[in-house]
Amino acid sequence: METTPVHSLSFSGVVSESKRIVRANYSHFVALSLFFLPLAFSIVISPTLRLSGQFFTADHLHNFPPNLHKPLISHLLCILILYILAFCAIGTITYSTYHVFQGKPIKFFTSLKSLIISFFPLVSTSIVIHLLLFCISLSFLIFVGSIVMLAQNLGFVIDHNSIHFMWFSAVVGAILLAILIYFQVNWSLAFVIAVTESKWGFDPLMRSSYLTKGMRSVSLSLLLYYGVFCALMVLVYTNSALFYLRSWPTVFLTTLCSYFLMMYMLMSTASNTVLYMYCKALHGELAIEIAEQFAYINLPSDDEKVPLIVTVAAA
C-alpha cells in the first residue's frame, strides 16, 4: 500500500517542500530565475559603487548643467527595467511552483505566457503596497515629530547631539521597522494571490492577511531567513570588493554573489507559494479545491490505482 506523505505546517516544512519542488525541476526554475539576475547584480554592486565614490548623488547633479541630468534619467530607467524583470520572475516562478505543488506538468513557454494575466495584478499590488508602507511610515514619523514639538513647547530642552536623543532615535527607528515588518508579514502572500487568483490592488492584501492567520510565525521566519542572508551576503561582498577594488577577484566575487542572491530570490518566491498552499490547507480551502476538481473526474474502479492524496498536518 502506498504511503501518504505528510507535510508539516512549519518553517522547515515550507523550506524543504520548496527545495524539493525546485530540485525536481531545476533547469526550468533556474531559467526563470534569470529574470532576477539583473536585480541581484544591482543589489550586490550598488553599495560598493556608493562607497567607492563612483555613484552620482542628487547633490552632485544639482551642480551640473541641465544636459548632464541624463545620468539621473538613465538611473530611473534602469530601476524601472529591474522592477519589470523582477515582476516577470515572481510571476513565472509563482505560477510554476503552484502547478508543480498540485502535480500538474509545467513548461517554460507556458509559464512565460502566464505573465499576460499576472503581470498587471502584480504591478498594481506592488504599487498599493509601496504607497501604504510610505503612508504608514510618514504618519508614524509625523506622530513622533509632533510629540517632540509638544515636548519643546512644554519647556523641555532637547539636545539633538546628546546620547539620550540618539537612543530615542534608535528606539523610534526600531519601532518603525517592527511596524513595517508586521505589515510585510501580513502581506507576504499578496504577490502569490495576485498570480494564482488574479486579484489586484487591495484585494490581495486583505486576502493575504486572512490566509496568514495562524501562520504568521512561519511567514516571519521566511522573511528573516532570506532577508538576513541576502543582507549578510551583500555586506561581505562590499567589504571584500573594496579590498580587491579593480582586480580580478572582484569580478569573481560579483559573479558568485549575484548567482547566490538570484538563487535565494528564487527560493524565497517558491517558499511563499508553498506557504500560500499550506495556509489554504490550514483554512480548509485546499480540500475544497481538491473536491471540486474530483467532482469532474470519474472515480477509478476498485482494481485500479487509487490517486495519491497529500495530507497537511499541523506541527
C-alpha positions as CSV (number, residue, x, y, z in Angstrom):
1,M,0.0,0.0,0.0
2,E,1.4,3.4,-0.9
3,T,2.1,5.7,2.0
4,T,0.7,9.2,2.1
5,P,3.3,11.9,2.7
6,V,2.6,14.3,5.5
7,H,3.9,17.9,5.3
8,S,4.3,19.9,8.5
9,L,2.9,23.4,8.7
10,S,6.2,24.8,9.9
11,F,9.1,26.8,8.7
12,S,11.2,23.7,8.0
13,G,8.3,22.1,6.2
14,V,7.8,25.0,3.8
15,V,11.6,25.3,3.1
16,S,12.0,21.6,2.5
17,E,9.0,21.4,0.2
18,S,10.1,24.4,-1.8
19,K,13.6,22.9,-2.2
20,R,12.0,19.6,-3.3
21,I,10.0,21.4,-6.0
22,V,12.9,23.4,-7.3
23,R,15.3,20.4,-7.4
24,A,12.7,18.3,-9.3
25,N,12.5,21.0,-12.0
26,Y,15.9,22.5,-11.6
27,S,16.6,23.7,-15.2
28,H,13.1,25.1,-15.5
29,F,13.4,27.2,-12.4
30,V,16.9,28.3,-13.0
31,A,15.9,29.6,-16.4
32,L,13.0,31.6,-14.9
33,S,15.2,32.9,-12.1
34,L,17.4,34.6,-14.7
35,F,14.9,37.4,-14.6
36,F,16.2,38.0,-11.1
37,L,19.8,38.2,-12.2
38,P,19.9,41.9,-13.1
39,L,18.3,42.9,-9.8
40,A,20.7,40.6,-7.9
41,F,23.7,42.1,-9.7
42,S,22.4,45.6,-9.0
43,I,21.9,44.9,-5.3
44,V,25.4,43.4,-5.0
45,I,27.3,46.2,-6.6
46,S,25.4,49.3,-5.6
47,P,26.8,49.6,-2.0
48,T,30.3,49.2,-3.4
49,L,29.8,51.9,-6.0
50,R,28.5,54.3,-3.4
51,L,31.4,53.7,-1.0
52,S,34.0,54.0,-3.8
53,G,32.6,57.4,-4.8
54,Q,31.5,56.2,-8.3
55,F,27.8,56.8,-7.8
56,F,26.1,60.1,-8.7
57,T,24.0,61.6,-5.9
58,A,21.3,64.2,-6.1
59,D,23.5,66.8,-4.5
60,H,26.2,66.3,-7.2
61,L,23.6,66.5,-10.0
62,H,22.4,69.9,-8.8
63,N,25.8,71.4,-9.6
64,F,25.8,70.1,-13.2
65,P,24.3,71.8,-16.3
66,P,20.8,70.6,-17.3
67,N,22.2,68.4,-20.1
68,L,24.1,66.4,-17.5
69,H,21.0,65.4,-15.7
70,K,20.8,62.4,-18.2
71,P,22.6,60.0,-15.7
72,L,19.7,60.5,-13.3
73,I,17.1,59.7,-16.1
74,S,19.2,56.7,-17.1
75,H,19.3,55.6,-13.4
76,L,15.5,55.8,-13.1
77,L,15.0,53.9,-16.3
78,C,17.3,51.2,-15.1
79,I,15.3,50.9,-11.9
80,L,12.1,50.6,-13.9
81,I,13.6,47.8,-16.0
82,L,14.8,46.0,-12.9
83,Y,11.3,46.1,-11.4
84,I,9.8,44.8,-14.6
85,L,12.2,41.9,-14.8
86,A,11.6,41.2,-11.1
87,F,7.8,41.0,-11.7
88,C,8.4,38.6,-14.6
89,A,10.5,36.4,-12.3
90,I,7.9,36.5,-9.5
91,G,5.0,35.8,-11.8
92,T,6.6,32.9,-13.7
93,I,8.2,31.2,-10.7
94,T,5.0,31.5,-8.6
95,Y,2.9,30.1,-11.5
96,S,5.3,27.1,-11.9
97,T,5.6,26.4,-8.2
98,Y,1.8,26.5,-7.8
99,H,1.3,24.0,-10.6
100,V,4.1,21.7,-9.5
101,F,2.6,21.6,-6.0
102,Q,-0.7,20.5,-7.5
103,G,1.1,17.8,-9.5
104,K,0.5,19.4,-12.9
105,P,3.1,19.5,-15.7
106,I,4.9,22.7,-16.4
107,K,6.5,24.1,-19.5
108,F,8.8,27.1,-19.9
109,F,6.8,28.9,-22.5
110,T,3.5,28.2,-20.7
111,S,5.0,29.9,-17.6
112,L,6.0,32.9,-19.7
113,K,2.5,33.1,-21.2
114,S,1.1,33.3,-17.7
115,L,2.5,36.8,-17.5
116,I,-0.2,38.1,-19.8
117,I,-2.7,37.5,-17.0
118,S,-0.5,38.0,-13.9
119,F,1.7,41.0,-14.8
120,F,-0.9,43.7,-14.3
121,P,-2.1,42.3,-10.9
122,L,1.5,42.1,-9.7
123,V,2.3,45.7,-10.7
124,S,-0.9,47.2,-9.2
125,T,-0.5,45.2,-6.0
126,S,3.1,46.4,-5.7
127,I,2.1,50.0,-6.2
128,V,-0.6,49.7,-3.5
129,I,1.9,48.0,-1.0
130,H,4.6,50.7,-1.6
131,L,2.0,53.5,-1.2
132,L,0.6,52.1,2.0
133,L,4.1,51.5,3.5
134,F,5.0,55.0,2.6
135,C,1.9,56.4,4.2
136,I,2.4,54.3,7.3
137,S,6.0,55.4,7.7
138,L,5.1,59.1,7.1
139,S,2.2,59.0,9.6
140,F,4.4,57.4,12.2
141,L,7.2,60.0,11.7
142,I,4.7,62.9,11.8
143,F,3.3,61.5,15.1
144,V,6.8,61.2,16.6
145,G,7.7,64.7,15.4
146,S,4.5,66.1,16.9
147,I,5.5,64.5,20.3
148,V,8.9,66.1,20.1
149,M,7.5,69.5,19.2
150,L,5.0,69.3,22.0
151,A,7.7,68.4,24.5
152,Q,9.7,71.5,23.3
153,N,6.6,73.7,23.7
154,L,6.1,72.5,27.3
155,G,9.6,73.7,28.1
156,F,11.7,70.5,27.7
157,V,15.1,71.2,26.3
158,I,16.1,68.6,23.6
159,D,19.7,68.4,22.6
160,H,19.8,66.7,19.2
161,N,23.5,65.8,19.8
162,S,23.0,64.2,23.1
163,I,23.3,60.4,23.7
164,H,19.7,60.3,25.0
165,F,18.3,61.7,21.8
166,M,20.4,59.2,19.8
167,W,18.9,56.4,21.9
168,F,15.5,57.9,21.4
169,S,16.1,58.0,17.6
170,A,17.3,54.3,17.7
171,V,14.1,53.2,19.6
172,V,11.9,55.1,17.1
173,G,13.7,53.5,14.2
174,A,13.3,50.0,15.7
175,I,9.6,50.6,16.4
176,L,9.1,51.8,12.8
177,L,11.0,48.8,11.5
178,A,8.8,46.4,13.6
179,I,5.6,48.0,12.3
180,L,6.8,47.7,8.7
181,I,7.8,44.0,9.3
182,Y,4.4,43.4,10.8
183,F,2.7,44.6,7.6
184,Q,5.2,42.7,5.4
185,V,4.4,39.5,7.2
186,N,0.6,40.0,6.8
187,W,1.0,40.9,3.1
188,S,3.7,38.2,2.4
189,L,1.2,36.2,0.2
190,A,-0.1,39.2,-1.8
191,F,2.0,38.6,-4.9
192,V,1.2,34.8,-4.9
193,I,-2.5,35.7,-4.6
194,A,-2.2,38.2,-7.5
195,V,-0.8,35.4,-9.7
196,T,-2.9,32.4,-8.6
197,E,-6.2,34.2,-8.0
198,S,-5.8,37.1,-10.5
199,K,-6.7,39.6,-7.7
200,W,-5.2,43.1,-7.8
201,G,-5.0,46.3,-5.7
202,F,-6.2,46.0,-2.1
203,D,-7.8,42.6,-2.6
204,P,-4.6,40.5,-2.4
205,L,-3.5,42.4,0.8
206,M,-6.8,41.6,2.5
207,R,-6.8,38.0,1.3
208,S,-3.2,37.6,2.5
209,S,-4.0,39.0,5.9
210,Y,-6.7,36.4,6.2
211,L,-4.7,33.4,5.0
212,T,-1.6,34.2,7.2
213,K,-3.7,33.9,10.4
214,G,-2.1,31.0,12.3
215,M,1.0,31.0,10.1
216,R,2.4,34.5,10.8
217,S,5.4,33.0,12.7
218,V,6.3,30.9,9.6
219,S,5.9,33.9,7.3
220,L,8.2,36.0,9.7
221,S,10.7,33.2,9.8
222,L,10.9,33.1,6.0
223,L,11.2,36.9,5.8
224,L,14.1,36.9,8.3
225,Y,15.8,33.8,6.9
226,Y,16.1,35.0,3.3
227,G,16.4,38.7,4.2
228,V,19.2,38.3,6.7
229,F,21.1,36.0,4.4
230,C,20.9,38.5,1.5
231,A,21.9,41.4,3.7
232,L,25.0,39.4,5.1
233,M,26.0,38.4,1.6
234,V,25.9,42.0,0.3
235,L,27.8,43.2,3.4
236,V,30.6,40.5,3.0
237,Y,30.8,41.3,-0.7
238,T,31.1,45.0,-0.2
239,N,33.9,44.7,2.3
240,S,35.8,42.2,0.0
241,A,35.2,44.2,-3.1
242,L,36.5,47.4,-1.6
243,F,39.7,45.5,-0.5
244,Y,40.2,44.0,-4.0
245,L,38.9,47.1,-5.9
246,R,39.6,47.0,-9.7
247,S,41.2,43.5,-9.6
248,W,40.1,40.1,-11.0
249,P,38.9,38.8,-7.6
250,T,36.2,41.5,-7.7
251,V,34.8,40.1,-10.9
252,F,34.7,36.6,-9.5
253,L,33.1,37.7,-6.2
254,T,30.5,39.8,-8.1
255,T,29.5,36.8,-10.3
256,L,29.4,34.4,-7.4
257,C,27.4,36.7,-5.1
258,S,25.0,37.6,-7.9
259,Y,24.3,33.9,-8.6
260,F,23.7,33.0,-5.0
261,L,21.5,36.1,-4.4
262,M,19.5,35.1,-7.5
263,M,19.0,31.6,-6.2
264,Y,17.9,32.8,-2.8
265,M,15.3,35.1,-4.6
266,L,14.1,32.0,-6.4
267,M,13.8,30.0,-3.2
268,S,12.1,32.9,-1.4
269,T,9.5,33.1,-4.2
270,A,8.9,29.4,-4.3
271,S,8.7,29.3,-0.4
272,N,6.0,32.0,-0.4
273,T,4.0,30.0,-2.9
274,V,4.3,26.8,-0.8
275,L,3.3,28.8,2.2
276,Y,0.2,30.0,0.3
277,M,-0.8,26.4,-0.3
278,Y,-0.2,25.4,3.3
279,C,-2.2,28.4,4.5
280,K,-5.1,27.4,2.2
281,A,-4.8,23.8,3.7
282,L,-4.9,25.2,7.2
283,H,-8.1,27.1,6.4
284,G,-9.7,24.1,4.7
285,E,-9.7,25.7,1.2
286,L,-7.2,23.2,-0.3
287,A,-9.5,20.3,0.5
288,I,-12.4,22.1,-1.2
289,E,-10.4,22.7,-4.3
290,I,-9.4,19.0,-4.5
291,A,-13.1,18.0,-4.0
292,E,-14.2,20.4,-6.8
293,Q,-11.5,19.0,-9.2
294,F,-12.5,15.4,-8.5
295,A,-16.2,16.3,-9.0
296,Y,-15.5,16.4,-12.7
297,I,-13.4,13.2,-12.7
298,N,-14.8,9.6,-12.9
299,L,-13.5,7.7,-9.9
300,P,-11.4,4.6,-10.8
301,S,-12.7,1.1,-10.2
302,D,-11.5,-1.0,-7.3
303,D,-8.8,-2.8,-9.2
304,E,-7.2,0.5,-10.5
305,K,-4.7,2.5,-8.6
306,V,-6.1,5.0,-6.1
307,P,-4.9,8.6,-6.6
308,L,-2.3,9.7,-4.1
309,I,-3.8,12.3,-1.7
310,V,-1.3,14.6,0.1
311,T,-2.4,15.5,3.6
312,V,-1.1,18.5,5.5
313,A,-0.9,18.2,9.3
314,A,0.0,20.9,11.8
315,A,3.2,20.5,13.6
